[in-house]
Amino acid sequence: MAQNIYDDPGFFAGYSQLPRQVRGLLGTPEWPAIRAMLPDIPDKRVVDLGCGFGWMSRWMREQGASGVLGVDLSQNMIARATAMTQDPAITYEIADLETLELPKATFDLAYSALTFHYIRDFDRLARMLYRTLVPDGHLVFTIEHPIYMAAAHPGWGQDQDGRKTWPVNSYFIEGERRTDWYVKGVLKYHRTIGTTLNALIGAGFTLRHVEEFSPTREQIKAVPELADELERPMMMLVSAQR
């Protein structure tokens, strides 16, 4: 079973104050890049994996999706998503992505934001998603970039010139990483870029687009602290097709 930190009261209280949770997609710097990778939404059947507060599930319906299933391990997340949703075409379920099985050839689009790096067995998940998508169906997801999460002790330091620098060590040693984020011992699973993409190829997917997110000049002008994201990639965005 995946670690469920989101039902920890302290973690949930802090997490709920993040701009992307308060403002939804408008508080998500990578949102324009994600949107450009999505297929046409009208009449699509969508599964939102790690749906959180349901921001993306609701957006999918606003764009004309015929129905959306939002899945999350956290009771807190599902409760908040349910409270914020008044659309009978959106349903939410509590489920563990480590063991989740969805019906074959059921969805046109599988989407996930910043969830798959919590999953130990990504190969199994990729194969399951391939089965649940219809022919030509799409998978679009974001994860923490492997460079961002590889280090045992991630965090900013300084080089000999006083410039910000981010540690990259143990990159080829895949597996568990534990970091402190609102609570101690948040468990994630590091995989190299190659391992991640090859898992998709091995499951049968065709890669459509891979992007290492960085903010635009306009975004940095509006939110200066985003300039840090030019120093190292924080997120990787992937689009694949069955």
C-alpha positions as CSV (number, residue, x, y, z in Angstrom):
1,M,0.0,0.0,0.0
2,A,1.2,3.5,-0.8
3,Q,2.0,5.8,2.1
4,N,-1.0,8.0,2.9
5,I,0.5,11.2,4.3
6,Y,-2.4,13.3,3.1
7,D,-4.7,12.0,5.9
8,D,-2.1,13.2,8.5
9,P,-3.7,16.3,10.1
10,G,-0.5,18.4,10.1
11,F,0.4,17.5,6.6
12,F,-3.1,18.2,5.2
13,A,-3.3,21.5,7.0
14,G,-0.1,22.7,5.4
15,Y,-0.8,21.2,2.0
16,S,-4.2,22.8,1.8
17,Q,-2.5,26.2,1.9
18,L,-0.4,25.7,-1.3
19,P,-1.3,28.1,-4.1
20,R,-2.2,25.1,-6.3
21,Q,-4.7,24.0,-3.8
22,V,-6.2,27.4,-2.9
23,R,-6.4,28.7,-6.5
24,G,-6.6,25.4,-8.4
25,L,-5.2,25.2,-11.9
26,L,-4.6,29.0,-11.9
27,G,-2.1,28.5,-9.1
28,T,-0.2,25.8,-10.9
29,P,2.8,27.3,-12.9
30,E,3.1,24.2,-15.2
31,W,-0.6,24.4,-16.1
32,P,-0.2,26.1,-19.5
33,A,2.4,23.4,-20.5
34,I,0.1,20.6,-19.3
35,R,-2.9,22.0,-21.2
36,A,-0.9,22.1,-24.4
37,M,-0.2,18.4,-24.1
38,L,-3.8,17.3,-23.5
39,P,-5.9,15.8,-26.3
40,D,-9.3,17.3,-27.2
41,I,-11.6,16.7,-24.2
42,P,-15.2,16.8,-25.5
43,D,-17.0,13.5,-25.1
44,K,-13.9,11.9,-23.5
45,R,-14.2,9.4,-20.6
46,V,-11.5,10.4,-18.1
47,V,-9.8,8.9,-15.1
48,D,-8.0,11.4,-12.8
49,L,-5.4,9.5,-10.8
50,G,-4.5,11.1,-7.5
51,C,-7.3,13.6,-8.1
52,G,-6.7,15.6,-4.8
53,F,-9.3,18.3,-4.4
54,G,-10.8,17.5,-7.8
55,W,-9.7,20.7,-9.7
56,M,-8.7,18.8,-12.8
57,S,-11.8,16.5,-12.7
58,R,-14.0,19.5,-12.7
59,W,-12.0,21.3,-15.4
60,M,-12.4,18.2,-17.6
61,R,-16.1,18.3,-17.3
62,E,-16.1,22.1,-18.1
63,Q,-14.3,21.2,-21.3
64,G,-17.0,18.7,-22.3
65,A,-15.7,15.3,-20.9
66,S,-18.6,12.9,-20.9
67,G,-17.7,11.6,-17.4
68,V,-14.8,11.7,-15.0
69,L,-13.7,9.2,-12.3
70,G,-11.4,10.8,-9.7
71,V,-9.3,8.4,-7.7
72,D,-7.2,9.2,-4.5
73,L,-5.9,7.2,-1.6
74,S,-6.7,10.0,0.9
75,Q,-10.1,10.2,2.6
76,N,-9.3,13.9,3.2
77,M,-8.8,14.5,-0.5
78,I,-11.9,12.7,-1.6
79,A,-14.0,14.4,1.1
80,R,-12.8,17.8,0.0
81,A,-13.3,17.0,-3.7
82,T,-16.8,15.7,-3.1
83,A,-17.7,18.8,-1.1
84,M,-16.4,21.1,-3.9
85,T,-18.2,19.2,-6.7
86,Q,-21.9,19.4,-7.7
87,D,-21.7,17.4,-11.0
88,P,-23.3,13.9,-11.2
89,A,-21.0,13.1,-14.1
90,I,-18.0,13.2,-11.8
91,T,-17.5,10.4,-9.3
92,Y,-14.8,10.0,-6.7
93,E,-13.4,6.8,-5.2
94,I,-10.8,6.0,-2.5
95,A,-8.3,3.6,-4.0
96,D,-4.6,2.8,-3.8
97,L,-2.8,3.2,-7.1
98,E,-0.4,0.4,-6.1
99,T,-3.2,-2.1,-6.4
100,L,-5.9,-0.3,-8.5
101,E,-7.4,-2.3,-11.3
102,L,-9.7,-0.5,-13.8
103,P,-11.9,-2.2,-16.4
104,K,-10.4,-2.8,-19.8
105,A,-10.9,-0.4,-22.6
106,T,-13.0,2.0,-20.5
107,F,-11.3,5.4,-20.6
108,D,-10.2,7.7,-23.4
109,L,-7.8,9.7,-21.2
110,A,-5.9,8.9,-18.0
111,Y,-4.4,11.9,-16.3
112,S,-2.3,12.3,-13.2
113,A,-0.6,15.3,-11.5
114,L,2.4,14.8,-9.2
115,T,1.3,11.4,-8.0
116,F,3.3,8.6,-9.8
117,H,6.5,9.3,-7.9
118,Y,4.7,8.0,-4.8
119,I,4.2,4.6,-6.5
120,R,6.7,1.8,-6.0
121,D,5.6,-0.5,-8.9
122,F,5.3,1.9,-11.8
123,D,5.7,-0.9,-14.3
124,R,2.5,-2.6,-13.0
125,L,0.6,0.8,-13.1
126,A,1.7,1.5,-16.6
127,R,0.5,-1.9,-17.9
128,M,-2.8,-1.5,-16.1
129,L,-3.3,2.0,-17.6
130,Y,-2.6,0.7,-21.1
131,R,-5.3,-2.0,-20.6
132,T,-7.9,0.5,-19.3
133,L,-7.4,2.9,-22.2
134,V,-9.3,2.5,-25.5
135,P,-7.2,2.2,-28.7
136,D,-5.6,5.6,-29.4
137,G,-6.4,6.6,-25.8
138,H,-4.0,9.1,-24.1
139,L,-2.0,9.1,-20.9
140,V,-0.8,12.5,-19.6
141,F,1.0,12.9,-16.3
142,T,3.4,15.0,-14.3
143,I,5.9,13.8,-11.8
144,E,8.7,15.3,-9.8
145,H,11.7,15.4,-12.1
146,P,14.2,12.6,-11.3
147,I,17.0,15.2,-11.0
148,Y,14.9,17.0,-8.4
149,M,14.3,14.0,-6.2
150,A,17.4,11.9,-6.7
151,A,19.5,13.3,-3.8
152,A,19.3,11.9,-0.3
153,H,19.1,15.4,1.1
154,P,17.5,17.7,-1.5
155,G,17.7,21.4,-1.0
156,W,19.5,24.5,-2.1
157,G,23.2,25.1,-1.5
158,Q,25.8,27.4,-2.9
159,D,28.7,26.7,-5.2
160,Q,32.1,28.4,-4.8
161,D,30.9,31.4,-6.7
162,G,27.9,31.8,-4.4
163,R,25.4,30.7,-7.0
164,K,22.5,28.5,-6.0
165,T,23.0,24.9,-6.7
166,W,20.9,21.7,-6.3
167,P,22.5,18.4,-5.3
168,V,22.3,15.5,-7.7
169,N,23.7,12.3,-6.1
170,S,22.8,8.6,-6.2
171,Y,21.0,9.3,-9.4
172,F,21.4,5.7,-10.7
173,I,20.5,4.2,-7.4
174,E,16.8,3.9,-7.8
175,G,14.3,3.2,-5.1
176,E,13.0,4.8,-1.9
177,R,13.6,8.4,-1.0
178,R,12.4,9.9,2.3
179,T,12.2,13.7,2.8
180,D,10.6,16.0,5.3
181,W,7.7,18.1,3.9
182,Y,5.2,19.3,6.5
183,V,5.9,15.9,8.2
184,K,8.9,13.7,8.6
185,G,9.6,10.8,6.4
186,V,7.5,11.4,3.3
187,L,8.1,8.4,1.1
188,K,8.8,8.7,-2.7
189,Y,10.3,6.4,-5.3
190,H,13.1,7.7,-7.5
191,R,13.5,6.4,-11.0
192,T,15.7,7.7,-13.7
193,I,14.2,9.4,-16.8
194,G,15.1,6.3,-18.8
195,T,13.4,3.9,-16.4
196,T,10.3,6.0,-16.4
197,L,10.0,6.3,-20.1
198,N,11.0,2.7,-20.8
199,A,8.3,1.5,-18.5
200,L,5.7,3.2,-20.7
201,I,7.3,1.9,-23.9
202,G,7.4,-1.6,-22.3
203,A,3.7,-1.4,-21.5
204,G,2.9,-0.6,-25.2
205,F,2.6,3.1,-25.1
206,T,4.0,5.5,-27.8
207,L,5.6,8.6,-26.4
208,R,4.1,11.8,-27.7
209,H,5.8,14.5,-25.8
210,V,8.2,14.9,-22.9
211,E,8.8,18.2,-21.2
212,E,11.1,19.3,-18.4
213,F,9.1,22.2,-17.0
214,S,10.6,25.7,-16.7
215,P,8.7,28.9,-16.2
216,T,8.4,31.6,-18.8
217,R,9.7,35.1,-18.5
218,E,6.2,36.4,-18.0
219,Q,5.6,33.9,-15.2
220,I,8.9,34.9,-13.5
221,K,8.0,38.6,-13.8
222,A,4.7,37.9,-12.1
223,V,6.1,35.6,-9.5
224,P,9.9,36.3,-9.1
225,E,10.6,33.3,-6.9
226,L,9.9,31.1,-9.9
227,A,13.3,32.1,-11.2
228,D,14.7,29.3,-9.0
229,E,13.1,26.8,-11.4
230,L,15.6,27.8,-14.1
231,E,18.4,26.4,-12.0
232,R,17.2,22.8,-12.1
233,P,14.1,20.9,-13.4
234,M,11.5,20.3,-10.7
235,M,8.9,18.5,-12.8
236,M,8.7,16.3,-15.8
237,L,5.6,16.2,-18.0
238,V,4.8,13.2,-20.2
239,S,2.2,12.5,-22.9
240,A,1.8,9.0,-24.3
241,Q,-0.7,7.2,-26.4
242,R,-2.0,3.7,-26.6
